[in-house]
Amino acid sequence: MESELNPAERCRILARRIQSLKVASGLSVESRLRELRKAELALKVAERDLALEKRARDKTSRAVKPIPSEADVAAKRWAEGMNMERRK
């Protein structure tokens, strides 16, 4: 099931829910523990989704490199050739 919220938003909401469940006194101990486990599991899933989204975004930003023009490639090779001539 796909969530309508982005992973960062879900993490923030679930962290708040866990905090409120820890201080809630209106619920029985068993139901609080059950809800805490559900919220912690959901938080782990949201954190994993956030990490995957960040990783995909990083890959996309790294993949979009400008392709060097032929003039740039030729200038780089000429400079490397000049450096080789100086070493000899």
C-alpha positions as CSV (number, residue, x, y, z in Angstrom):
1,M,0.0,0.0,0.0
2,E,1.5,3.3,-1.1
3,S,1.4,6.2,1.4
4,E,0.1,9.6,0.3
5,L,2.7,11.4,2.5
6,N,6.4,11.6,1.6
7,P,8.8,9.5,3.9
8,A,10.2,12.6,5.7
9,E,6.7,13.7,6.7
10,R,5.7,10.1,7.8
11,C,8.9,9.9,9.9
12,R,8.0,13.2,11.7
13,I,4.4,12.2,12.3
14,L,5.3,8.7,13.6
15,A,8.0,10.1,15.9
16,R,5.4,12.4,17.4
17,R,3.0,9.5,17.7
18,I,5.5,7.4,19.6
19,Q,6.2,10.3,22.0
20,S,2.5,10.8,22.6
21,L,2.0,7.0,23.2
22,K,4.8,6.9,25.7
23,V,3.1,9.6,27.9
24,A,-0.5,8.6,27.2
25,S,-2.2,7.4,30.4
26,G,-5.7,6.9,29.1
27,L,-4.9,3.6,27.4
28,S,-4.3,0.3,29.1
29,V,-0.7,-0.9,29.2
30,E,-1.3,-3.7,26.8
31,S,-2.9,-1.5,24.1
32,R,-0.2,1.2,24.6
33,L,2.5,-1.4,24.0
34,R,0.7,-2.9,21.0
35,E,0.3,0.6,19.5
36,L,3.9,1.5,20.3
37,R,5.2,-1.6,18.5
38,K,3.0,-0.8,15.4
39,A,4.3,2.8,15.4
40,E,7.9,1.8,15.8
41,L,7.6,-0.7,12.9
42,A,6.0,1.9,10.7
43,L,8.7,4.4,11.6
44,K,11.4,1.9,10.6
45,V,9.6,1.4,7.2
46,A,9.4,5.2,6.8
47,E,13.0,5.7,7.6
48,R,14.0,2.9,5.1
49,D,11.8,4.6,2.4
50,L,13.5,8.0,3.2
51,A,16.9,6.4,2.9
52,L,16.0,4.8,-0.4
53,E,14.6,8.1,-1.7
54,K,17.7,10.0,-0.7
55,R,19.9,7.3,-2.3
56,A,17.9,7.5,-5.6
57,R,18.0,11.3,-5.5
58,D,21.8,11.3,-5.0
59,K,22.3,8.8,-7.9
60,T,20.2,11.1,-10.1
61,S,22.1,14.2,-9.2
62,R,25.4,12.4,-9.8
63,A,24.3,11.0,-13.1
64,V,23.5,14.4,-14.6
65,K,27.0,15.5,-15.4
66,P,27.7,17.7,-18.3
67,I,29.2,15.9,-21.3
68,P,32.5,17.6,-22.2
69,S,32.6,19.1,-25.6
70,E,35.2,18.0,-28.2
71,A,37.1,21.2,-27.7
72,D,37.4,20.5,-24.0
73,V,38.5,16.9,-24.6
74,A,41.1,18.1,-27.2
75,A,42.4,20.8,-24.8
76,K,42.7,18.3,-22.0
77,R,44.6,15.9,-24.2
78,W,46.9,18.7,-25.5
79,A,47.7,19.7,-21.9
80,E,48.4,16.1,-21.0
81,G,50.7,15.8,-24.0
82,M,52.6,19.0,-23.1
83,N,53.1,17.6,-19.6
84,M,54.5,14.4,-21.0
85,E,56.9,16.4,-23.2
86,R,58.1,18.4,-20.2
87,R,58.8,15.1,-18.3
88,K,61.0,13.7,-21.0
